[in-house]
Amino acid sequence: MIIIVDLIFILRAMTRMDNTATAEKPKDNAPYPVATDRQISSRVLLGSEGRVVIEHGGQRYLLRQTHAGKLILTK
């Protein structure tokens, strides 16, 4: 009985110390699409050429569609 009570006390203390488990993560860092993300068709984005240049942070990237229909982003 004493061991169980001590274990419960330790677990409660650890839970109070570790508040990272309950902290919400920013939505914009989600590694997967969420319902509130903006969405655009790849056909609209790539146009009839099947490619588009994207400027980001002073750099230029090429997003293109392969013959297999996959997307490749290169610097």
Backbone bond lengths (Angstrom), bond angles and torsions (degrees), N, CA, C in turn:
res aa  C-N    CA-C-N  psi(-1)  N-CA   C-N-CA  omega(-1)  CA-C   N-CA-C  phi
1 M - - - 1.452 - - 1.521 110.92 -
2 I 1.333 116.71 -43.08 1.468 120.83 -179.82 1.519 110.39 -64.00
3 I 1.325 117.32 -38.38 1.460 121.12 -179.86 1.524 110.07 -64.49
4 I 1.318 117.99 -43.48 1.463 121.74 179.90 1.521 110.49 -63.98
5 V 1.317 117.82 -43.45 1.462 121.42 179.03 1.521 110.04 -62.97
6 D 1.349 117.62 -43.36 1.463 120.91 178.11 1.523 111.06 -63.23
7 L 1.325 117.33 -41.08 1.455 121.13 179.17 1.526 110.73 -63.85
8 I 1.318 117.12 -43.14 1.465 120.77 177.60 1.526 110.19 -62.29
9 F 1.319 117.87 -41.72 1.464 121.78 178.53 1.527 110.54 -61.56
10 I 1.337 116.97 -44.33 1.469 121.55 179.54 1.525 110.14 -63.62
11 L 1.319 117.53 -45.42 1.465 120.58 -179.67 1.525 111.93 -62.78
12 R 1.315 117.07 -40.12 1.471 119.84 177.63 1.519 110.69 -64.72
13 A 1.323 117.44 -40.90 1.464 120.95 179.06 1.520 110.45 -64.43
14 M 1.327 117.35 -41.22 1.464 120.78 179.32 1.520 110.78 -65.86
15 T 1.319 117.37 -37.99 1.456 121.34 179.33 1.527 110.87 -64.24
16 R 1.324 117.06 -39.82 1.471 120.07 177.75 1.522 110.79 -66.55
17 M 1.330 117.90 -35.66 1.464 121.39 -178.41 1.520 111.34 -75.06
18 D 1.332 117.84 -35.40 1.459 121.86 -175.66 1.518 109.78 -97.08
19 N 1.324 116.34 87.75 1.463 119.99 179.26 1.519 111.58 -93.77
20 T 1.349 118.48 1.98 1.458 120.93 179.80 1.516 111.70 -71.49
21 A 1.311 117.63 -25.86 1.459 120.38 -178.64 1.521 111.63 -67.50
22 T 1.326 117.38 -29.65 1.460 120.07 -177.79 1.524 112.66 -98.19
23 A 1.322 117.74 -9.47 1.462 120.24 -179.17 1.523 109.78 -70.37
24 E 1.327 116.17 134.93 1.454 120.40 178.26 1.516 109.68 -76.96
25 K 1.315 115.25 139.08 1.457 120.58 176.63 1.528 108.31 -87.08
26 P 1.329 117.20 149.30 1.467 119.48 178.44 1.522 110.75 -59.60
27 K 1.313 116.64 139.34 1.454 121.22 -177.40 1.520 112.45 -66.95
28 D 1.329 117.70 -29.69 1.458 119.65 -176.32 1.525 112.63 -74.80
29 N 1.322 118.83 -6.49 1.456 121.49 177.70 1.519 112.37 -100.28
30 A 1.314 117.74 9.72 1.460 120.10 -179.53 1.526 109.18 -64.35
31 P 1.343 117.37 132.71 1.465 120.05 -177.84 1.524 113.35 -78.79
32 Y 1.297 117.16 4.51 1.452 121.81 -177.99 1.527 108.28 -140.77
33 P 1.330 117.47 156.88 1.467 119.88 -179.67 1.527 111.73 -64.62
34 V 1.323 114.89 142.61 1.464 121.13 174.40 1.525 108.19 -119.26
35 A 1.308 116.59 163.27 1.468 121.68 -173.62 1.522 113.28 -59.42
36 T 1.339 118.18 -26.84 1.462 120.66 -176.59 1.529 113.16 -88.36
37 D 1.337 118.23 -4.42 1.470 120.60 178.15 1.526 110.59 -68.00
38 R 1.338 115.30 145.71 1.461 119.11 173.81 1.519 108.17 -67.70
39 Q 1.327 116.97 148.38 1.459 121.11 -177.32 1.514 109.21 -132.81
40 I 1.336 116.26 139.18 1.457 121.50 176.96 1.524 108.14 -140.64
41 S 1.309 115.93 140.66 1.459 120.98 179.12 1.526 109.65 -67.92
42 S 1.318 117.27 139.87 1.463 120.03 178.29 1.524 110.80 -63.81
43 R 1.317 117.89 -29.50 1.470 120.74 177.33 1.526 110.88 -64.25
44 V 1.328 115.89 -40.92 1.465 120.16 178.38 1.526 109.70 -68.66
45 L 1.327 116.87 -43.42 1.460 121.62 -177.28 1.527 111.93 -66.82
46 L 1.323 117.80 -45.07 1.463 121.83 -174.96 1.520 113.19 -86.72
47 G 1.325 117.61 -20.16 1.454 120.86 -179.43 1.518 111.99 68.31
48 S 1.308 115.96 -171.71 1.467 120.54 -178.01 1.525 112.05 -70.08
49 E 1.349 116.58 -19.72 1.465 120.52 179.52 1.527 112.14 -75.30
50 G 1.333 116.46 -21.56 1.459 120.35 -178.70 1.518 113.14 76.85
51 R 1.334 116.46 20.67 1.465 120.91 -179.46 1.516 110.57 -157.06
52 V 1.328 115.65 154.03 1.458 121.21 178.61 1.525 108.28 -150.96
53 V 1.330 116.39 145.00 1.463 121.76 175.00 1.524 107.45 -95.13
54 I 1.331 115.57 130.61 1.461 121.99 179.93 1.520 108.07 -114.70
55 E 1.337 117.26 125.82 1.461 121.60 175.33 1.515 108.41 -95.76
56 H 1.346 115.32 129.32 1.460 120.72 -178.74 1.523 108.84 -149.13
57 G 1.312 116.38 121.21 1.464 120.68 177.44 1.518 113.33 59.06
58 G 1.319 116.52 36.14 1.458 120.29 179.51 1.523 113.96 79.00
59 Q 1.300 117.53 2.91 1.470 122.41 179.41 1.523 109.42 -111.86
60 R 1.329 115.16 154.69 1.465 120.66 177.17 1.521 109.69 -111.22
61 Y 1.325 115.23 133.57 1.459 121.89 179.60 1.519 108.78 -124.15
62 L 1.319 116.38 146.19 1.454 121.46 177.01 1.526 108.75 -107.82
63 L 1.320 115.76 121.42 1.460 121.60 173.97 1.514 106.40 -106.04
64 R 1.338 116.19 122.36 1.461 119.14 -178.00 1.517 110.44 -138.22
65 Q 1.319 114.20 158.54 1.457 120.67 178.08 1.520 108.55 -102.02
66 T 1.337 116.95 133.51 1.465 121.56 178.74 1.524 109.62 -81.05
67 H 1.326 115.41 171.49 1.468 119.92 176.99 1.526 111.19 -63.44
68 A 1.336 116.67 -26.18 1.469 121.43 178.62 1.527 112.09 -81.71
69 G 1.344 117.08 -3.03 1.457 120.94 177.88 1.517 114.63 90.05
70 K 1.332 117.69 7.47 1.465 120.67 178.91 1.522 109.81 -90.13
71 L 1.335 116.03 158.53 1.460 121.39 179.14 1.521 109.73 -102.12
72 I 1.337 115.70 137.26 1.463 121.61 177.50 1.524 108.04 -128.69
73 L 1.337 115.85 130.17 1.462 122.54 177.23 1.521 107.61 -110.48
74 T 1.347 116.73 120.68 1.465 121.16 179.46 1.513 109.70 -125.90
75 K 1.326 115.16 154.06 1.456 121.37 -179.87 1.510 109.50 -92.53
